[in-house]
């Protein structure tokens, strides 16, 4: 089930990458999904030569199957204690994040502690019902205030605009200016209270 989940998540992220949505965030989301695959799933990545990693793991697994466990070292207890301590710390620091998640007025991209270990992340705390746009125009007219001046819109490669235009594929490169122009429209309409 774990491997199937990993495959489905990675395929979903690849679908989002192909669609050009959020770009690098999808690549980052794939990384933790690699943990869904165990040694048997990833064995093809390692050579089967004598004394190699695959050979050593096979020997250890054969000994464990016979009930022979390697002696536990002092470092293993220290590592286990540190892992549990970090787990408890993360759980404790996550309480304000969970409260924020359940709140009707979520704060996005916020840190709740000075260590900045646990925080909230999200592109959308709420969804708007209207879409505002920042449109940049220019004119070659000598007098831009002349009513007969011809103004032309500068089209961005990947910014939302013409509804009939095919969406661009922006992965793995992220068109940051185009992305920020979209968010600038949200902020401008909220701060100024005007249509843009």
N, C-alpha and C positions, 0 to 999 in steps of 0.2 A: 504493500500500500504506500509505503514511504517513497519508494522509487517511482511509482506511478504518479504520485502527487508532484514529485520533483520534475518529472517529464512534462506534466500538464502545466505547471507554473512556468517552466522555461519556455515551452511552446507559446503560452499566452504572452509572455514578455517579448518573444521574437515577433509575434503578431503585432504588438504595439510598436516595436522598433520599426517594422516595415511600414506601419501607418504614419510614422514620423511623430508620434505622440511622446513628449517629454524627453526623448533622446537618451542622454546619459543616465537618467534615473532608472530606465529599464535595464541597462547593462548592469548597474549596481544591484538591482533587485535579483538578477540572475545569480550573483555570487553566493548568497546564503543558501540558495537551493541546491548547490553542489553537495551540501551536507546531507541531502536526502539519499545519496548513493553510498552504499557500503563497499567493502573491499571486493566482493564478488562482482559488483557492477562496474567497478573501475579497474579490474585486473588487466584488461586489455592495454592499459596505458603503461604497464611495466613489463620489461622483458623477463623471460622465464629461464635465463641463464643460471648456471650453478653458482650459488653464493649471492645472487641478486636479492632485491627486496622481496619479490614474489616468492622466491625459494625460502627465504628466512621466515616469512609470515606463514607459509605452508607448514614448516617444521614446528613453529610455535603452536599453530592450531592443532597439529597432530598430537603434540604432547598434552595439550589441554583436553583433547578428546579422550586420552587415556587416563585423565585425572591427575596428570603431573603439572602442577602450577609452579611458575618460577617464584623464588622467594621474594616476599614483599620488602622493599627497601624503605629506609627511614624517610627518604624524599617523597615517596608516594603518599605517606600520611600528611606530610606538610602540604603537598599539592592539593590533596583532598580537602584539608582544612581551609586553605586559601580559596579554593573553588566555592565551598559552602559559604565562606565569609563574603565573598564578592556577590554571590547569589542573594544573600540576605540584604546586603547593602543596596543592590539594584532594585530588589522588591520594595524596600523601604523608600528609596528615592522615587519610585514609580507611583506612589500613592497620589501625589498632587496631579500627576499626568492623567491618571485614571479618573480622578474627580473632574478634571478639565474636560476629558473625553465625554463624560456623562452630562456635562453642563449644556444648557441651551445656548450659551454664548461662548463658544470655544475660542480659545486664543491659539493661533497658529504660529509656528516657528518661534516658540518661546522656551526659555530655559527656566526651570523652577528651583535651581540650586546653584551655588557659586562654583561648584566643580564642573558644571555643564556636562555631566555624564549622561543624565537622562533628561530628555526634553521632548517637546512636541514638534512634529514636522507635518506639513501638509500644504499643498498648493491651494486648496479650496476649503475654507472654513464654512462658507455658505455659497449657495448658487444664486446668481442674479436672474431676474426674469427678463431684463432688457440687456442688450449687448451694445455697449458704446465703443466707438472707434476713434483713435487718433489718426487723422488724415493729414499728411504733409503734402502741400501743394507749392508749386513755383510758377513764375511767369517770366517771360522774356520781354514784357512790356516795359517801356521807359518809365511810365507812371503806373505803379501798381494800384493806385487808387482810382484810375480811370475805369468807369463802368464797362467799357468795351475791352478791357484787358482780358486776355485768354489765360486762364489758370489751368495747369495740368497737375494731376495727382502723381506723386512718386510711388511706384508700386514696390513693396517689399517682397522678397522671394518667398518667405514662409509666414508672413503675418496674415492673420485672418482678414479677408477682404471680399473680393468678388466671389459670390456663392457658386458661380458656374465654373470657376477655376479649379482644376484638379489639385488636391493637396500635395505639397512637396514632401519628399522623403528626406529627412534632415539628419538621420543617424549615420554614423556615430557622431558627426559634427553637430553642434547645437547652435542654431542661429539666435544668439542671445539677444541682440537688439530687437529682432522681430518679436521674440517672446516678451521682452520687457515693455515693448510698445503696447502689447495687449493689456498688461497690468497697469501701465500708465493711464490707460483709458478708464479703468476701474477707479483709480485714485483721483483722477481729475474730475470725474463726474461726482464723486462723493465729496470732495473738498470744496469744489467751486459751485456745485449745485446747478451746473449748466450742461447742455448737450454738447458733446465734442464729436 
